[in-house]
Amino acid sequence: MKINMAHLREKSTSGGWINFAIFEAKPRTGSNSDNGNLLFDLTNNARSSGLKVDQSALAYRKNGRIEFYGSKNLVAYLSRLGVPRWTHQINV
């Protein structure tokens, strides 16, 4: 199965760079445990594909609106930015 993802690099507030991945996914049940397991699996898959990932998040539609699950700072950033354009697809 192919999953859309965005792999981006942005300047951090501390002055360095941060690499992050956002995955378009349908949560398994929507529970935090299931979301965490899915995000863990997708992040490891991206890393094993050679991508550097410092933080990651899921982006999914729930009750007609986009929600994010993942690293606290990245979720806050995405809540302001919205879903970025997909840059990659990974096989899972």
C-alpha positions as CSV (number, residue, x, y, z in Angstrom):
1,M,0.0,0.0,0.0
2,K,1.3,3.5,-0.9
3,I,1.1,6.3,1.7
4,N,1.5,10.0,0.7
5,M,4.0,11.9,2.8
6,A,5.6,15.3,2.9
7,H,9.3,15.4,3.9
8,L,10.3,19.0,4.7
9,R,13.2,20.9,6.2
10,E,12.6,24.1,8.1
11,K,14.7,26.4,10.2
12,S,14.1,25.7,13.9
13,T,13.5,28.4,16.5
14,S,16.9,27.6,18.0
15,G,18.6,28.4,14.7
16,G,19.4,24.9,13.4
17,W,17.4,22.9,10.9
18,I,14.7,20.3,11.6
19,N,13.6,17.6,9.2
20,F,10.1,16.4,9.5
21,A,7.6,14.0,7.8
22,I,3.9,14.3,7.6
23,F,2.0,11.2,6.6
24,E,-1.5,11.1,5.0
25,A,-3.1,8.2,6.8
26,K,-6.4,6.8,8.0
27,P,-6.0,6.0,11.7
28,R,-6.7,2.4,12.5
29,T,-9.2,3.2,15.3
30,G,-8.4,6.7,16.1
31,S,-7.1,5.9,19.6
32,N,-3.8,7.5,20.7
33,S,-2.3,4.0,21.0
34,D,-3.2,3.0,17.5
35,N,-2.1,6.4,16.1
36,G,1.2,6.1,17.9
37,N,1.9,2.7,16.6
38,L,1.0,3.7,13.0
39,L,3.2,6.9,13.2
40,F,6.1,4.8,14.7
41,D,5.8,2.3,11.8
42,L,5.6,5.0,9.1
43,T,8.4,7.0,10.6
44,N,10.7,4.0,10.7
45,N,9.8,3.1,7.1
46,A,10.7,6.6,6.0
47,R,14.0,6.5,7.9
48,S,14.9,3.1,6.4
49,S,14.2,4.6,3.0
50,G,17.1,7.0,3.7
51,L,15.1,10.1,4.8
52,K,16.2,12.0,7.9
53,V,13.2,12.5,10.2
54,D,13.6,14.5,13.4
55,Q,9.8,14.8,14.0
56,S,6.8,13.3,12.4
57,A,3.0,13.5,12.4
58,L,-0.1,12.0,10.9
59,A,-2.6,14.1,8.9
60,Y,-6.1,12.6,8.6
61,R,-9.7,13.6,8.1
62,K,-12.0,13.1,11.0
63,N,-15.6,14.3,11.1
64,G,-15.0,16.4,8.0
65,R,-11.9,18.2,9.2
66,I,-8.2,17.7,9.1
67,E,-6.6,16.6,12.4
68,F,-2.9,16.0,13.2
69,Y,-1.3,13.5,15.6
70,G,2.4,13.4,16.4
71,S,5.2,15.5,17.8
72,K,3.7,18.3,19.9
73,N,5.7,21.1,18.3
74,L,5.1,19.8,14.8
75,V,1.4,19.4,15.4
76,A,1.2,23.0,16.6
77,Y,3.1,24.2,13.5
78,L,0.9,22.2,11.2
79,S,-2.2,23.5,12.9
80,R,-1.2,27.0,11.8
81,L,0.2,26.0,8.4
82,G,-2.2,23.3,7.3
83,V,-1.4,20.1,5.3
84,P,1.7,20.6,3.1
85,R,1.9,19.4,-0.4
86,W,2.9,15.7,-0.6
87,T,6.5,15.2,-1.8
88,H,6.9,11.4,-1.6
89,Q,5.1,8.1,-1.5
90,I,6.3,5.2,0.6
91,N,5.3,1.6,0.4
92,V,4.1,-0.1,3.6
